[in-house]
């Protein structure tokens, strides 16, 4: 697999934490970032991210309103029935 160098900008806190992990695990920043990107891409391929349509958003809002009114059943209630 060919590789291509890229440049990214990270907040100072991220770089500090990355450097601590790099030191602890005796790995380069690139290795750690490469692994993080690989994991991110793998998850994206497994679970497609799709925007909810208007009907789904309306259902979500309706569900939230019902929860706020206390109209819901917990998993424990369902399994104890």
C-alpha positions as CSV (number, residue, x, y, z in Angstrom):
1,X,0.0,0.0,0.0
2,X,1.5,3.3,-1.0
3,X,1.5,6.1,1.6
4,X,1.0,9.8,1.3
5,X,2.0,12.4,3.8
6,X,-0.7,14.9,4.9
7,X,-0.7,17.7,7.4
8,X,-3.3,18.2,10.1
9,X,-3.9,20.8,12.8
10,X,-4.8,19.7,16.3
11,X,-5.6,21.5,19.5
12,X,-2.7,21.7,22.0
13,X,-4.5,19.4,24.4
14,X,-4.8,16.7,21.7
15,X,-1.1,16.9,20.9
16,X,-0.1,16.7,24.6
17,X,-2.2,13.6,25.1
18,X,-0.9,12.1,21.8
19,X,2.6,12.7,23.0
20,X,1.9,11.0,26.3
21,X,0.5,8.0,24.6
22,X,3.4,8.0,22.1
23,X,5.9,7.9,24.9
24,X,4.0,5.3,27.0
25,X,3.5,2.9,24.0
26,X,6.8,3.6,22.3
27,X,5.0,4.5,19.1
28,X,5.2,7.4,16.8
29,X,2.5,10.1,16.5
30,X,1.9,8.9,12.9
31,X,1.3,5.3,14.0
32,X,-1.3,6.4,16.6
33,X,-3.0,8.8,14.3
34,X,-3.0,6.2,11.5
35,X,-4.6,3.6,13.8
36,X,-7.3,6.2,14.9
37,X,-8.1,7.0,11.3
38,X,-8.3,3.4,10.4
39,X,-10.7,2.7,13.3
40,X,-12.8,5.7,12.3
41,X,-13.1,4.6,8.7
42,X,-13.9,1.0,9.7
43,X,-16.7,2.1,11.9
44,X,-18.1,4.4,9.2
45,X,-18.2,1.5,6.7
46,X,-20.0,-0.7,9.2
47,X,-22.7,1.8,10.2
48,X,-23.7,4.3,7.5
49,X,-24.6,7.7,8.8
50,X,-27.8,8.9,7.3
51,X,-29.7,12.1,8.0
52,X,-33.2,11.5,9.3
53,X,-36.0,12.5,7.0
54,X,-38.8,14.8,8.0
55,X,-41.1,12.0,9.1
56,X,-38.4,10.4,11.2
57,X,-37.6,13.8,12.9
58,X,-41.2,14.3,13.7
59,X,-41.4,10.8,15.3
60,X,-38.3,11.6,17.3
61,X,-39.8,14.9,18.5
62,X,-43.0,13.1,19.4
63,X,-41.1,10.4,21.4
64,X,-39.2,13.1,23.3
65,X,-42.4,14.8,24.2
66,X,-43.9,11.5,25.5
67,X,-40.8,10.9,27.6
68,X,-41.0,14.4,29.0
69,X,-44.6,13.7,30.1
70,X,-43.5,10.4,31.7
71,X,-45.2,8.3,29.1
72,X,-42.7,5.5,28.6
73,X,-41.8,1.9,29.6
74,X,-38.4,1.0,30.8
75,X,-36.6,-2.2,29.6
76,X,-36.8,-3.5,33.1
77,X,-40.6,-3.0,33.1
78,X,-40.8,-5.0,29.8
79,X,-38.6,-7.8,31.0
80,X,-40.4,-8.2,34.3
81,X,-43.8,-8.5,32.7
